[in-house]
Amino acid sequence: MNELLARRVAGAAGIATAAAFIVEVPLYFVYSGPPPASNVLARLLIGILALGFQLVFVTAFREMIKAADPAYEWVGTLAFATGLVYTTITLVSSGLEGGAVIASDHPIDPTIAVSGTYILYGSVNRLLLAMFLTAVGYGISRTRLLPRWAHRSAFALAAVNVAFVPSLFFGNTPAHFYAANGWGTTALMGAVFSYWLLALSISIHRGATRRVGPGAVAAPRH
């Protein structure tokens, strides 16, 4: 896959991923108590679709880095690997929540009732996302594929995610900001990542359209 095609695929997939996540997150705050099954299953379905697009994004990003500079292919592979594991764990967590809701004969709040997802959505995903963001930031900074804000913001967001890894020691109350399944650890970090990914993907997509002709080279890198 050449750099132009990789940019187009990564940009489109990243925008689709971010858009789905942005729609999903507010659904967690519609009800103050246990939400109806329809709410939980709707947000899980949107999240599953987002994760499917995310798999395409991390694959295309690896190809983007490889095409830009083969010497940093390993960085693209690290971003792909951590993104793949992050996606897989989140899909497993979604499956556990969805299964519990379907099996229950009364409304439950799976963010509390399904204890197996506390660490997966929280500390585990925070660490994996920090590794993914670090790889993305380093790859962008070395290859100069995107403006400086892209890699600087990736490093900053990675540091914030690392700060949430110890949250597993602070209980399981979703209403608390810093808890194993707290709204800061899960919902806030998910929302921030979604908007960052949207901005990054738009920049990637715009880079793919900045051509002066069929044989032109990629747009100037900042």
C-alpha angles and dihedrals in degrees: 000000000000123000095256094053091043090052092050094049094043092047095049095043093046093051091049091048094049094045092053093047091049090054092045102052099064090055088071090065102046095094128044093205134031106328123227116265090251091062094048095045092046093054091044091051091051090047092050091052090049091052090051090056089045091060089056091048096053091046093050092044090057090052090047092056092044093051093046095051123352089202089072097046088114090062091053089048091052090051090049094048096048091042090051093050091045090052093046094050092048090050090051090050090050090051092052092050094045093048092051092050094048092048095048120092092207136040114282134179103235092195085070105022097051101065093176091074098053096092095030095057091036127036098006095051092043091056094045092047090050090053091047093049092047091052092046092048094048093047092051093046093050097044096035090222093149140021119288094258089068097063095034092053090045091056092046093050090047090056091051091051091051088053089060096052094090090054089101087082093061106072135257106278110130091201090064118089098220109037137113089269098013122145091248094050095047118012099034094045090047092050094047091049090049094055092043091051090048092054092045093048093049089052091049092049093047089052089056092055097049098097130134097199146340093285098037124126125240121289117278112279120231 
